[in-house]
Amino acid sequence: MEQFLVRVSKLNPETLSWVVTDEQGKVIQQSQQGSVEELAKCSSGRSITALVPGTQVLLTQVKLPRISKKRALKALPFAIEDELADDVENLHFALSSHAYNGIYPVAVVGHDVMSKWFDLFEENGLRIDKMIPDYLSLPYDATFWTVVIEDQTALVRTGPLEGFVTDVSNLVPMLERKLDELEEHLPQHIYIKDYVGVEDIDIKSIVGRGVEVVVDKRTDELLTYIASNMQEEFDINLLQGKYQVRYADQKNQRIWAITAGLMGLWLLVMLGGNITQYVFFSKQDASLEKQVTELYKVVFPQAKNVVSPKVRVKRELERLKEVTVGNPFLQIIAATAPVFKKHSSLSVRGLEYQNEQATIEVDIDDFQTLEMISNAIAKQGFIVKQQEAQRVGEKVSARLLIY
């Protein structure tokens, strides 16, 4: 499906520029410029990524314990408020999904600015998949930094989730300062993509540090260059918190609905082993058979019969993993399914998923086995809490909260 990469101008936010790419990121329609209304006419139903001015987005870092993303978003404003000039109530915070030794990159932008960007698209019926600072759209590799010069402004990317914007006159001092901060592990190259023909960049001091500086005079469209070199695994999507709640993309809703059905169906059939065991067990329990059939038809509406549910569910989950990278729901599936399968006495009575937290109701033989299951899931990096664990007859009944 076609995808739109849209850039919002700092000077005139209502004038946009955009390019169109295919699913592999190949540009199939060169850069265009127009109003948001014109964009709405040609992008209906397409995936849209918006690049917003990095001059209005602060990147910083925060050290947090391993907690759910929802809890982290609530905690982080108070963890970094001493670094901020404005009150935290006036600021929007977006957290990266990538942590390095417990340190999370964070993007900070004023609510007034963020609301203007968001409303610009929403009021014209456009649904944005991602909104990221423009400098995090530049190419990055552990061996090089990328600088793009346009007008009298330089966009700079110095790490997977690091970058800044500066005037061209301050570019070299800012690069020197960043190199001084690193001391070791300097980049081998700094690639400067010059779109305006700047003549007075003195790079001698940088070259003297053993870093090769390559100045490339560009004649192509900047947005075309960005679209052809974007690395989407390294960015911070600003559409989080209340902006994520307001955003309701039908495509993502469908994926989540299918995933929810798959998880329920998977947990119902995976414990049964092979298909012979499943058929035998379903004959003994008409209620379970009905649940499997209903879920199967939700996930596979074109299917006339319930055929090889375990094989088909596994195949569909593998496909979903390819299109929902970083999906916490699927990560919980991957962690719990093999653990559950090792304990044939375990039965799943219920499943809920909300706010990146799964609640699974289980019956098991004893408290010791319940603890073993919890520990096995926790070893895979999740927090597991037992609730309402009590003996009911010959079984132990409990709720597992996993996030």
C-alpha angles and dihedrals in degrees: 000000000000117000129202124217107197128188123205116213119229094212096045112015094183091061108079136185124204147172130201123228136180124240091277092055095253112147109243098168123038126232118299133182130212149113125304088253090058090049090051091055095055102033102052111149094000127124112259130198115189123207112205129193110283090206087078097046123079119206118205140146136245133189112226135169117249102279136139117287091244092056091043092055089053094048103042100071089063092043092061104024091112089064094053129086095204131058113271090235088067095050136080119215127203121190126210118235088222119083126186114204090333093311115124125199110231132197118210126194134161116264090230091058095040092050092052092052093045095045091048089068101029095053089056095050095255119141114206120209095194138008115194138167109266096238091059088063092067121101117272137189132163089249100051148033125218127221124186119193119201125163103331094323131097124205110203131192115191103165145006090282102009133094147115145204123236143161113272089242089062097041099100095045090049091050091048091051091051091048090050090053091054098046089173132034092042118178116262093221141022112203114204114197105199115199098169105042100250110192104184105063107130104205098166094102091054094046088051088065091063095259117130112227116202117192112201119191104215128206100173125090113281094224090051090053091049094048091050094052106034119134105201095187089073112056142088116242108216091202096098137117114013091356090058091049091054091048114085114176112187094209092056091043089056092050091050092047092051091045091051091051091046092051092051092046092045093052091048096052106027094072090056094070116212126011093263091058090046093053091047093048094046090055089055094049116041091180092058091046090053092050092050092048094048094048092044091055092048092053096038104030093170094056116106095191137028099251124172094336096180094052094044094047092050090050092049092048090053089052092049091051088062094055100036104049110178093018104157091204092061091043090058090049091052091050100044104038099067091042093051092047092059090062109062092182092063119101127186115225101176146357134202131173123193137145092005091304127113121208112197122184112210142176118211138167100254146351093258093060090046089055091049091053092048092050093048091055092043091055088065091064102270130122110237123191127184118219132185092000107175140144114260110184109307094343138070113233121202147152119234117207109201126184 
